[in-house]
Amino acid sequence: MVTISLCMIVKDEEDCLGRCLDSLKDLVDEMIIVDTGSTDRTKEIAKSYGAKVLDYEWKWDFADARNFAFAQATCDYIYSADADEELDEENQKRFRTLKDDLCEFDIDIVQMYYCNQLSFRTVYNYDRELRPKLFKRVRPFIWEDPIHEQVCIDPVICNSEIEIIHRPKENHAGRDLHSFRRAINQGRRISKRLHNLYARELLMGGTPEDFIKSKDFFLRSALDNNRSLDEIKEACCILTHIGVLENDPLFILKYALKDAITEMSSEMCYELGEFYFGQGDVDEAIVWYYNAAYECESILDIKRSGTMPRLALAKCYRALGNEEQALDYEREAAELDEA
C-alpha cells in the first residue's frame, strides 16, 4: 500500500483542528503541520496526534507556505488539507480504497469533491466541485513516442468520489482581499486566474471600502493590452459597481459600454439595475434586472444571474404596488436557492 503524508498550514485553529485530524489519523502515515503564528492551543493539539509541527514566518503568501510544508514530506503521496475540513465515515472508507488502488495505477494527482462551500460565500459559485487534493511526492520523467520523442510532462489526473466536508468558521474575504492588495502593491503581476478570483471575491464578499481600494488596479487592468477579453470584462464589472457606489453616471456609462462591445454579462446588467433603482427609475431598473436574470450569463457570481436579480425584480414590482408579481419572483428565487 502507498504511504501518505498529510501536509497542512494552520493558524489559531484550536476549534476545528482536532475534528480534522480525527478524520484523517488512520488514513495517513505522517502528519506535517506548519504553523504560521498561532496564539491558541493549535500546536499543542497537533502534537497530541503525533504530528511534526514546524513554525513558519508568515509572508502573506499561501503558495510559499504550502511549498514549505510539501518540502517536509517523506511519503509516496501528499494529502493537502485545511483545518476546517473533515472526512465522514463513508468517505474514510473511500479513501482507504483509493490507497489500495494507487498501488496498481500510476496516478500523479487525485481530485476529490469539496463540499459545503457556500456556507461563507467568498469565491465559490457551487456547493460541490472537484479539487486536486492528493499529489505524488516524486514524479519520474518518462520519454514517450518512438520518433520525435519527448518527455511526458502532463500529469496523470484521476477524479475520485471522495467528498470532503468543509466547515468554515468564518468568512475569509477580508483576509484574502488584503492579500490581493498586498501582492499588487508589491508590484507582482496578477495572473489571469487570480484576476478572476480577485473580482469574484470582491463581488461575493467585499465591502464598499474594499471596492474603492481596488479601483486603481482595475482601472489599469481595463487598459492593459496584455489582459484578455475576459479579464477586461471582469474589470468593467468591478468598475461599474464602484461607479454605482460613487453615484457617478458617466463612469458607469463608460465601463458598461465597454462590456456591451461583446455580449453583456449578468453582473453588468445587475449593476445597471441597481443604479436605476437607486435613481428612483423603477421601470428602467426592471429592464436591467430582467436582462440579468433571463437574457445574459454570469462571468463571476452566479447569483447575479440567479437569486439576486429575481429578488430585485420582486422589490421593484412591490414598489409599483404589484404584490402578485413580486411574490412570483420571490418564489422563483427560493426555488433556485433550493436547487
N, C-alpha and C positions, 0 to 999 in steps of 0.2 A: 504493500500500500504506500502511496506517496505521502510525504510529510508536508505539513503546512505551518507557516509562520503567520501569526496574527500581528499586524502592524497597525498601530493607532497613534494619532496625535490628539492630546487632550488638554483641557484647562478647566478647572473647577467643575468637575463632572461627578461629584460625590452622590448626587441624587439618582443618577442613572447608570453609572459605570458598572456597579455590581450586577444589575439585571442583564446588561450586555454580556459581561464575562461569564455569568452563569449559563447563558445560552450557547456559549462557544467553547467552554473549558474542556469538554470531552471531544471536541472536533479538531482542535489544533494541537500542534506538537510543541510550539513555543509561543510565548506572548511577549511582544516588544511594545512597551508603552512609552511614548515620547511626550513628556510634559512641558508645556510652553509657559509655565509660570503660575501653577495652581497655588491658592492660598487656603484651600479647604483640605479635606481628607482624601482627595483623589489619589495621590501617590501611595498613601497607606493602604487604600482599598486594592489598588493594582498589585502591590507587593503581596497582599494576602492571598492572591490567586497564583503566586509564583511567577509573576511577570518580571521581566527585566525592565526596569524603569530608568529612563535616561532623561536628563534635563537638556532643554534646548532653548537658546536665547531667541525669543520671538522677533521676527524681522518683517512681519506683515506680508509673509509670502508662504501660502499654504503648500505650494509645489515644493519649495525648498525643504519645508518641514517633513513632507511625506517622503521626499528623496532621502533625507537623513534617516527616517525610520526604516525605509526599504533597505538601505545600505547595511543595516544591522542584522538582517535576516540570514538564516543559515539553512532553511529547509528547501524542499523542492519547489513549493509554491508559496506565494504570499497572498494572504487574505487581508484586504484593506477595509477597515470598519471605523465607524464613528461611535461615540459612547451612547448616543440616543437611538441605536439600532439594536434589534434582537431577532433571534430566530425562535419560532414556536416549535413545539414537539414534532409536528408533521414535517416542517422544513429542516429540522435537525436530521431526521431520517433521510430526507432527500440529499442533504449534504454528505452523509455517510456513503450513500450510494454513489454520489459523484466521485468521492475519493477512490472508490473501487474502480470506477470507470476510467479515471485518469491513468490508471496503471496500464490500460490497454490501448489508449489513444494518445496521440501526440498533440496536445492542445496547449496553446500559448496563453489564451485569455478565456475566462468563463464569465459570461454575463448572467446576472441574476435580476429578478424583479424587485425594484424599490417601491414600496407600498406606503400608503398613508401620507403622501407628500403634501396634500392640500391643507393639513391642519394649520400650518402657518404659511400662508401663500406669499412666497417671495419671487422665485423664478420658475415655479412649476405650473404647467398647464394641465397636467394629468396626474391622477392619483396613483397610477401604477405604470412603470416604464422600466425597460431593461437598462442596466448599467454594468460596465466592466467592474468586477469585484475581486476576481481571483486571477493571479498573474504568475506565470512560470518565472522563477527567480533567475535562472541562467538559460539563455536561449542559444542553441547552436546555430551556426550559419551553414547552410547546405547549398551546394551548387545544383542547378537544375537545367534541363534542356540538353539534348545530345549535341547540338550545334548552336553557336552564338550563346553559349552557356552564361548564366548569370547567377548571382547569389539570391536565393529566395528571401525577400525582406518583408513580405506581407505576413502578419501574424495569423495563426490559425485560431479563429474565434468560434466558440460554441455558446449557444443560448441554453440555459438550464431552466427548470421550472421552480427553482428555489425562490421563495418570497421573503424578503427582508422587511420586517416591520419597523417603520421609522416613527419614533415617538419624540418629536421635538418639544423641548420645554419652553422655548421662547422663539420669537421672530428675530432672525439674524440680519435683517435687511440693513439696519443702521451700521452694524459692523462691516458688512460686505461693501456697502456704498462708500464707507470711509476708506476701505482698502482700494477700491477703484480710484478714488480721488488721489490717494497717496501715490499709486503707481503712475497716474497721469502727471502729477506734479513732479515726479522724479524723471520725467521725460521718457518713460517707457512707452513703446508702441503697443497700443491695444489691438489685439488680433481681431479678426472678423468674428470669431466665436465669442470673445469677451465683449465686443461691441454689442452684440445681440443680447448677452446676459446683462450688461450694464443697463441698456434701455429697458429690458424686460423687468429687471428688479426695481427700477425707478417706478415704472407703471404699476407694479403689483404691491410694492411696499414702501415707496419713497414718500417723504414729507415734502410740503412746498419748499422748504429750505433746501432739501436735497436736490430738487429740480433746479432751483436758482443756481446752486453751486455747480451744477453740471452744464450750465448754459454755454460757457466759453468752449468747452470740449466739443459739444455737439454743433456749435457754430462752425468750428474748424472742420469737423467731420463732414458736414454738409457741403463744404467747398473743396474737400480733399479729392483730387483726381485719382488717387490711388485706392480710394474706397470703392467698394462695389455698389451697384444699384440698390441692393438690399440694405446695405449699411446707410446709404443716403436716405432711404425711405424711413429707416428706424430713427435717424437723426431728426428728420422732419416731424415725425410723430412727437418726439420729446420736445422739440422747439415749439410746436403748436400748443402743446399742453402748457408750456411756460408762457406763451402769449396769452392763453386764457387766464392763467394765474395773474398775469400783469395787466390784463384787460387792454391789450394792445392790438386793435383790429388789423392794422397794416402788417404787423409782424405775423399774425395768424394767417392773413391772406397770402403773404409771401411763401410761407412754408406749406400751406395747404395746396397752393398751385403747383409747387414743386412735386408734391406727391401725386397730384392729379395728372401729371405728364404720362404716368402709367396708370394702371387700374388702382383706384383709391383703396386704402386699407380701411377695415372696420375701425381701427384705432383713430384714424384721421376723421372719419365721419362722426364718431362719437364725440371727439373734441369739438367739432363744429356744432353738434347738437348742444353741448354744454355751453358754448359761447352764446348761441342764440337764446337758449333758455335763460341764461344769466342776464341777457339784454331785455328779457320780457317778451320776446318774439316766439311764442309757444308754437305757432303754426310752422314756422321755419325750423324750429328745433325738432319737431316731429319728422320732417322730411329727412333730416340727417340721422336721427336715431333709427329711423326705419331702414335707411341705407346701411347703417352699421349692422343691424340685426339680420337683414334679409338679402341685401344686394352685394355685399362685399365680404371679404375674408380677413381674419386676423393675421398679423405678421408677428405679433409679440405676445399679446394677452388674449387668450381665447374667450375670456369672459366679456371682452368688449365687442364680441360678435354674438354673445350668448345672453347671459342673465342681465348684464348691466344695461344695454340699450332697451331691453324689454321692460325693465323696471323704470327706466327713464321715460319710456312711452306711457307707462301707467301713470307716472307723475304728471305728464303733460295732459293726458286726457282727463285726469281728475281735476287739474287746474281749469280745464274747459267745461267742467261740470258733467262729463260723460263717465259716470261711475261704472256702467256696464262694460265699456271698452277697457277701462283701467283694470278692472278685475280679470278680464280675459288675458291681458298681458302679464299680470301678476301670476296667474295660474300657469301660463306658458313658461315663465321664468322659473317657477317652482319645479316644474316637470324637468327642465334642463338641469337643475341642481341635483335632482334625484337620479338622473341618468348616469 
